[in-house]
Amino acid sequence: MIAKFLGTGNLGTAPRSATLLMAQTIVRRLTRQIRIGGVPVGGGAQITVQSMTNTPTADVAATVAQIRRLEQAGCDIVRVAVPDDASAAALAAIKARIGIPLIADVHFDYRLAIAAAQAGADGLRINPGNIGAARKVRAVVECAKERGIPIRIGVNAGSLEKDIVKKYGGATAEGMVASALRHIELLRGFDFEAVKVSLKASDVARTVAAYRQLAGATDVALHLGVTEAGALFAGIVKSALGIGMLLAEGIGDTLRVSLTRDPVDEVRVGFEILKALHLRRRGPEIIACPTCGRTRIDLFGIVARIEQALTASTLPITIAVMGCVVNGPGEAREADIGIAGGDGVGILFRKGRVVKKFPEERLVEVLLKEVAEAEKSMRGEAIRSKKKNDRPGE
């Protein structure tokens, strides 16, 4: 009864479909679909993983290099900050050299949002509350309509409108929802429906409560995230809790894990959250024992090397890395392939059965070779299947 328990207190009300979460398939909330470049968001499309660059956007070479690393890690959509004219002007050159949709993140100056759209951005992220007068928001909306691109309404607890803060007694979840609904209606008043919304606070409880409330009030697509989540450990925990609880309840169409780290780590964590909930699978799932007094190998270092080597892999298998040749294969019998080692000896096993022994120093080499063979086989199967389907009369 995990989700039922989490739905108590001040977190809002968890949908009934979320109870007994791990025992049944998650039923996703149906939302209106938008498209960011060629990527659908909402309306039953797969949940997408986003990140944001931390390079100066005006530095085209550095920004493109970082985005390409994000692409290799599986990032579906990337966002860049547009704080000035030089950044807006750089978007066309950046977009021409990357393969995923590009979103321009703009605050305060509506003219930068227009310039970004005209430079070829696939979407805009704005906070209408800090863009200014309605005429300025209208100008951005009209440009987005002309370009056929969506707008994300980004509501942050730290930048709510003064009248809402006063009405709700602070930057509360209720105030965040009121702000979001106000902006949705504002854009609808300009005959614009291609929106998604984010409601982000730096604490999990308020974030979850706000998303739950908005999910019950509108059918717009929702972008999930816990803002300013912090460095690696705090950020992963907050994001896994906040984003994970909402996804488990069927809420959320796209997400970004905010970490004070390399953006590639944000993408990796995002996919791990989706993988843990069986919502989307990209690449191997690596399981490893926590180590104990029997461990006689550098398991931490081995796992780190394997994770790094398989960052770009899309092979949907489970890999076990165990520190004990005696109990390892049995404890990881459900893994597709695995290795275990200790006292100079290493073994390769499949589904809990030992395949062969080899020197401990070859552990990583042997495992990566096994994964490469599996990927080669998968590609071959895909090619053969395509050829069969392309044959006339079949």
C-alpha positions as CSV (number, residue, x, y, z in Angstrom):
1,M,0.0,0.0,0.0
2,I,2.9,2.3,-0.7
3,A,1.1,5.0,-2.7
4,K,-1.9,5.0,-0.3
5,F,0.5,5.7,2.5
6,L,2.3,8.4,0.6
7,G,-1.0,10.1,-0.2
8,T,-1.7,11.0,3.5
9,G,-0.7,14.1,5.3
10,N,-0.1,17.3,3.3
11,L,1.0,15.7,0.0
12,G,-2.4,15.9,-1.6
13,T,-4.5,12.9,-2.5
14,A,-2.9,10.0,-4.3
15,P,-5.1,8.5,-7.1
16,R,-6.7,5.1,-6.2
17,S,-4.9,3.6,-9.2
18,A,-1.6,4.2,-7.4
19,T,-2.4,1.9,-4.5
20,L,-0.6,-1.5,-4.6
21,L,1.8,0.2,-6.9
22,M,4.3,-2.6,-7.3
23,A,1.7,-5.2,-7.8
24,Q,0.0,-3.8,-10.9
25,T,0.7,-1.8,-14.0
26,I,0.8,2.0,-13.5
27,V,-2.1,3.7,-15.2
28,R,-0.9,7.0,-16.7
29,R,-3.0,10.1,-16.7
30,L,-4.2,11.0,-20.2
31,T,-3.1,14.5,-21.3
32,R,-3.3,16.6,-24.4
33,Q,-0.3,15.9,-26.6
34,I,2.1,18.5,-27.8
35,R,5.2,18.1,-30.0
36,I,8.7,19.5,-29.3
37,G,10.4,19.2,-32.6
38,G,9.7,15.6,-33.6
39,V,9.2,14.4,-30.1
40,P,5.6,13.9,-28.8
41,V,5.0,14.8,-25.1
42,G,1.8,13.7,-23.4
43,G,-1.2,11.9,-24.9
44,G,0.2,8.5,-24.0
45,A,3.6,9.0,-25.6
46,Q,6.6,7.5,-23.8
47,I,7.9,9.7,-20.9
48,T,10.8,11.7,-22.1
49,V,14.0,12.6,-20.3
50,Q,15.3,16.1,-20.5
51,S,18.4,18.0,-19.2
52,M,19.7,21.5,-19.4
53,T,23.2,22.6,-20.5
54,N,25.4,24.5,-18.0
55,T,27.8,26.0,-20.6
56,P,27.5,29.6,-21.8
57,T,25.0,29.3,-24.6
58,A,26.8,31.9,-26.7
59,D,29.8,29.5,-26.7
60,V,28.5,27.4,-29.5
61,A,31.3,24.8,-29.6
62,A,31.1,24.1,-25.8
63,T,27.3,23.9,-25.8
64,V,27.2,21.6,-28.8
65,A,29.9,19.4,-27.3
66,Q,27.8,19.0,-24.1
67,I,24.6,18.4,-26.0
68,R,26.2,15.6,-28.0
69,R,27.3,14.0,-24.8
70,L,23.7,14.2,-23.5
71,E,22.5,12.7,-26.8
72,Q,24.8,9.7,-26.3
73,A,23.4,9.3,-22.8
74,G,19.8,9.1,-24.3
75,C,18.6,12.7,-23.6
76,D,15.4,13.2,-25.5
77,I,15.1,17.0,-25.3
78,V,17.6,19.6,-24.2
79,R,17.1,23.1,-22.8
80,V,19.5,26.0,-22.9
81,A,19.5,29.3,-21.1
82,V,18.9,32.5,-23.1
83,P,19.9,35.4,-20.9
84,D,21.0,37.8,-23.6
85,D,21.0,38.6,-27.3
86,A,24.3,36.7,-28.0
87,S,22.7,33.5,-26.5
88,A,19.6,33.9,-28.7
89,A,21.7,34.5,-31.8
90,A,23.7,31.3,-31.1
91,L,20.6,29.0,-31.2
92,A,20.5,28.6,-34.9
93,A,24.1,27.4,-35.1
94,I,23.6,25.1,-32.1
95,K,20.4,23.6,-33.5
96,A,22.1,22.9,-36.9
97,R,24.7,20.7,-35.1
98,I,22.6,18.6,-32.8
99,G,20.0,15.9,-33.3
100,I,17.5,16.4,-30.4
101,P,14.9,19.2,-29.9
102,L,16.1,22.4,-28.4
103,I,14.2,24.5,-25.9
104,A,15.1,28.1,-25.1
105,D,14.8,29.0,-21.4
106,V,13.9,32.7,-21.0
107,H,13.2,34.9,-18.0
108,F,12.1,38.6,-17.8
109,D,12.8,39.8,-21.4
110,Y,10.0,38.8,-23.8
111,R,12.1,40.0,-26.7
112,L,14.6,37.2,-26.0
113,A,11.9,34.6,-26.2
114,I,10.8,36.0,-29.6
115,A,14.4,36.1,-30.8
116,A,14.9,32.5,-29.7
117,A,11.8,31.3,-31.5
118,Q,12.9,33.1,-34.7
119,A,16.3,31.5,-34.4
120,G,14.8,28.1,-34.6
121,A,14.1,26.9,-31.0
122,D,11.7,23.9,-30.9
123,G,10.0,25.2,-27.8
124,L,10.1,28.0,-25.2
125,R,10.2,27.8,-21.4
126,I,8.9,31.0,-19.8
127,N,7.4,32.1,-16.6
128,P,4.6,34.5,-17.7
129,G,4.6,36.0,-14.2
130,N,8.1,37.5,-14.8
131,I,7.7,38.2,-18.5
132,G,5.6,41.2,-17.6
133,A,2.5,42.8,-19.0
134,A,-0.1,40.8,-20.9
135,R,0.8,42.5,-24.2
136,K,4.4,41.1,-23.8
137,V,3.1,37.6,-23.2
138,R,0.8,37.9,-26.2
139,A,3.7,38.9,-28.4
140,V,5.6,35.7,-27.3
141,V,2.5,33.6,-27.9
142,E,1.9,35.1,-31.3
143,C,5.5,34.3,-32.3
144,A,5.2,30.7,-31.0
145,K,2.0,30.2,-33.0
146,E,3.6,31.5,-36.2
147,R,6.5,29.1,-35.6
148,G,4.3,26.2,-34.6
149,I,6.2,25.6,-31.3
150,P,4.9,24.9,-27.8
151,I,5.5,26.8,-24.6
152,R,6.3,25.4,-21.1
153,I,4.7,27.5,-18.3
154,G,7.4,27.2,-15.6
155,V,6.0,27.9,-12.2
156,N,8.6,28.0,-9.4
157,A,7.9,28.4,-5.7
158,G,10.6,31.1,-5.5
159,S,9.1,33.4,-8.1
160,L,5.3,33.4,-7.5
161,E,3.4,36.6,-8.1
162,K,3.1,38.8,-5.1
163,D,-0.7,38.8,-5.0
164,I,-0.7,35.0,-4.9
165,V,1.9,34.8,-2.2
166,K,-0.3,37.2,-0.2
167,K,-3.5,35.4,-0.8
168,Y,-2.2,31.9,0.1
169,G,0.1,33.0,2.9
170,G,3.4,32.2,1.2
171,A,4.7,30.1,-1.7
172,T,2.4,27.2,-1.0
173,A,1.4,24.3,-3.2
174,E,-2.1,25.8,-3.6
175,G,-0.5,29.1,-4.7
176,M,1.7,27.4,-7.3
177,V,-1.4,25.7,-8.7
178,A,-3.3,29.0,-8.8
179,S,-0.4,30.6,-10.6
180,A,-0.3,27.8,-13.2
181,L,-4.0,27.9,-13.8
182,R,-3.9,31.7,-14.2
183,H,-1.2,31.4,-16.9
184,I,-2.9,28.5,-18.7
185,E,-6.0,30.7,-19.0
186,L,-4.0,33.7,-20.1
187,L,-2.5,31.7,-23.0
188,R,-5.8,30.2,-23.8
189,G,-7.2,33.7,-24.0
190,F,-4.7,34.3,-26.8
191,D,-6.0,31.1,-28.5
192,F,-2.9,29.1,-27.6
193,E,-3.2,25.5,-26.3
194,A,0.2,24.0,-27.1
195,V,1.4,24.2,-23.5
196,K,2.9,22.0,-20.8
197,V,3.4,23.0,-17.2
198,S,6.0,22.5,-14.5
199,L,5.4,23.2,-10.8
200,K,8.7,23.1,-9.0
201,A,9.8,23.7,-5.4
202,S,13.0,22.7,-3.7
203,D,11.2,20.4,-1.3
204,V,9.5,17.2,-2.1
205,A,6.3,17.5,-0.2
206,R,5.3,20.9,-1.7
207,T,6.3,19.8,-5.2
208,V,4.3,16.5,-5.0
209,A,1.2,18.3,-3.5
210,A,1.2,20.9,-6.3
211,Y,1.5,18.4,-9.1
212,R,-1.3,16.2,-7.6
213,Q,-3.6,19.2,-7.3
214,L,-2.9,20.5,-10.8
215,A,-3.3,17.0,-12.3
216,G,-6.9,16.9,-11.0
217,A,-7.7,20.4,-12.4
218,T,-6.4,20.3,-16.0
219,D,-5.4,17.9,-18.8
220,V,-2.3,19.7,-19.9
221,A,0.9,17.8,-20.2
222,L,3.1,18.0,-17.1
223,H,6.9,18.4,-16.9
224,L,8.2,16.9,-13.6
225,G,11.1,18.0,-11.5
226,V,12.2,19.1,-8.1
227,T,14.1,22.3,-8.5
228,E,17.4,23.2,-6.8
229,A,17.5,19.6,-5.6
230,G,21.1,19.9,-4.7
231,A,24.4,18.0,-5.2
232,L,24.6,14.3,-6.1
233,F,23.2,12.5,-3.1
234,A,20.6,15.0,-2.0
235,G,19.5,15.6,-5.5
236,I,19.1,12.0,-6.4
237,V,17.1,11.3,-3.3
238,K,14.8,14.3,-3.6
239,S,14.3,13.6,-7.4
240,A,13.7,9.9,-6.9
241,L,11.1,10.5,-4.2
242,G,9.3,13.5,-5.8
243,I,9.4,12.4,-9.5
244,G,9.1,8.7,-8.6
245,M,5.9,9.2,-6.4
246,L,4.2,11.2,-9.1
247,L,5.1,8.8,-11.9
248,A,3.9,5.9,-9.8
249,E,0.5,7.6,-9.6
250,G,0.4,8.0,-13.4
251,I,1.3,11.7,-13.3
252,G,3.9,13.1,-15.6
253,D,4.8,13.2,-19.3
254,T,8.4,14.4,-19.3
255,L,11.0,15.0,-16.6
256,R,14.2,16.6,-15.7
257,V,16.3,15.6,-12.7
258,S,18.0,18.7,-11.4
259,L,21.5,18.1,-10.0
260,T,24.5,20.3,-9.2
261,R,26.5,18.0,-11.4
262,D,27.4,17.1,-15.0
263,P,24.1,17.2,-16.9
264,V,24.8,13.7,-18.2
265,D,24.3,12.5,-14.6
266,E,20.8,14.0,-14.7
267,V,19.9,11.9,-17.8
268,R,21.3,8.8,-16.2
269,V,19.3,9.3,-13.0
270,G,16.1,10.1,-15.0
271,F,16.3,6.8,-16.9
272,E,17.0,4.9,-13.7
273,I,13.8,6.3,-12.1
274,L,11.8,5.3,-15.2
275,K,13.5,1.9,-15.3
276,A,12.8,1.2,-11.6
277,L,9.1,1.9,-12.2
278,H,9.0,-0.2,-15.3
279,L,7.9,2.8,-17.3
280,R,10.7,2.9,-19.8
281,R,13.8,0.8,-20.4
282,R,17.0,2.2,-22.0
283,G,20.2,0.3,-21.7
284,P,21.3,-2.4,-19.2
285,E,20.2,-2.5,-15.6
286,I,23.3,-3.1,-13.5
287,I,22.8,-4.7,-10.2
288,A,25.7,-5.2,-7.7
289,C,26.1,-6.5,-4.2
290,P,26.7,-3.9,-1.5
291,T,30.0,-5.7,-0.5
292,C,30.9,-7.3,2.8
293,G,33.8,-8.8,4.6
294,R,34.0,-11.6,2.0
295,T,34.7,-9.2,-0.8
296,R,38.3,-9.5,-2.1
297,I,38.1,-7.3,-5.3
298,D,37.7,-3.6,-6.0
299,L,33.9,-3.9,-6.7
300,F,33.3,-0.2,-6.5
301,G,35.9,0.5,-9.1
302,I,34.7,-2.4,-11.3
303,V,31.1,-1.2,-11.3
304,A,32.1,2.4,-12.0
305,R,34.1,1.2,-15.1
306,I,31.3,-0.9,-16.4
307,E,28.7,1.9,-15.9
308,Q,31.0,4.3,-17.7
309,A,31.6,1.9,-20.6
310,L,27.9,1.2,-21.1
311,T,26.6,4.8,-20.8
312,A,25.5,4.8,-24.5
313,S,24.3,1.2,-24.6
314,T,20.7,0.6,-25.4
315,L,20.7,-3.1,-24.8
316,P,17.7,-4.0,-22.5
317,I,19.4,-6.6,-20.3
318,T,20.1,-7.1,-16.6
319,I,23.8,-7.3,-15.7
320,A,25.0,-8.5,-12.3
321,V,28.4,-7.6,-10.8
322,M,29.1,-9.6,-7.6
323,G,31.9,-9.6,-5.2
324,C,31.7,-13.3,-4.2
325,V,32.3,-16.3,-6.5
326,V,30.6,-18.6,-4.0
327,N,27.2,-16.9,-3.5
328,G,27.3,-14.3,-6.3
329,P,25.7,-16.3,-9.1
330,G,22.9,-17.7,-6.9
331,E,22.1,-14.3,-5.5
332,A,21.9,-12.8,-9.0
333,R,20.3,-15.8,-10.7
334,E,17.7,-13.6,-12.5
335,A,20.4,-11.5,-14.2
336,D,20.9,-12.2,-17.9
337,I,24.6,-12.1,-17.6
338,G,27.0,-11.4,-14.7
339,I,30.5,-11.6,-13.3
340,A,31.8,-12.4,-9.8
341,G,35.4,-12.5,-8.5
342,G,37.7,-12.9,-5.6
343,D,41.1,-14.2,-4.6
344,G,42.4,-14.0,-8.1
345,V,39.6,-15.9,-9.8
346,G,36.7,-14.5,-11.8
347,I,33.7,-16.2,-13.3
348,L,31.1,-15.4,-16.0
349,F,27.6,-16.6,-15.4
350,R,24.2,-16.5,-17.2
351,K,20.9,-16.8,-15.4
352,G,22.8,-18.0,-12.3
353,R,24.8,-20.8,-14.2
354,V,28.6,-20.5,-14.4
355,V,29.8,-20.4,-18.0
356,K,33.5,-20.2,-17.5
357,K,36.4,-19.1,-15.2
358,F,39.1,-16.7,-15.9
359,P,41.7,-14.5,-14.1
360,E,40.2,-11.9,-11.9
361,E,41.9,-9.0,-13.8
362,R,39.9,-9.9,-16.9
363,L,36.5,-9.4,-15.2
364,V,35.6,-6.1,-16.9
365,E,37.0,-7.1,-20.3
366,V,35.1,-10.4,-20.4
367,L,31.8,-8.8,-19.4
368,L,32.0,-6.0,-21.9
369,K,32.8,-8.5,-24.6
370,E,29.8,-10.5,-23.7
371,V,27.6,-7.3,-23.8
372,A,29.1,-6.4,-27.2
373,E,28.2,-9.8,-28.6
374,A,24.6,-9.5,-27.3
375,E,24.3,-6.0,-28.9
376,K,25.6,-7.4,-32.2
377,S,23.1,-10.2,-32.0
378,M,20.3,-7.8,-31.3
379,R,21.2,-5.6,-34.2
380,G,21.3,-8.6,-36.5
381,E,17.9,-9.7,-35.3
382,A,16.6,-6.2,-36.0
383,I,18.0,-6.2,-39.5
384,R,16.6,-9.6,-40.3
385,S,13.2,-8.6,-39.0
386,K,13.2,-5.5,-41.1
387,K,14.2,-7.4,-44.3
388,K,11.4,-9.9,-43.7
389,N,8.9,-7.2,-43.2
390,D,10.1,-5.4,-46.4
391,R,9.6,-8.5,-48.6
392,P,6.7,-8.1,-51.1
393,G,3.6,-9.9,-50.2
394,E,4.5,-10.5,-46.6
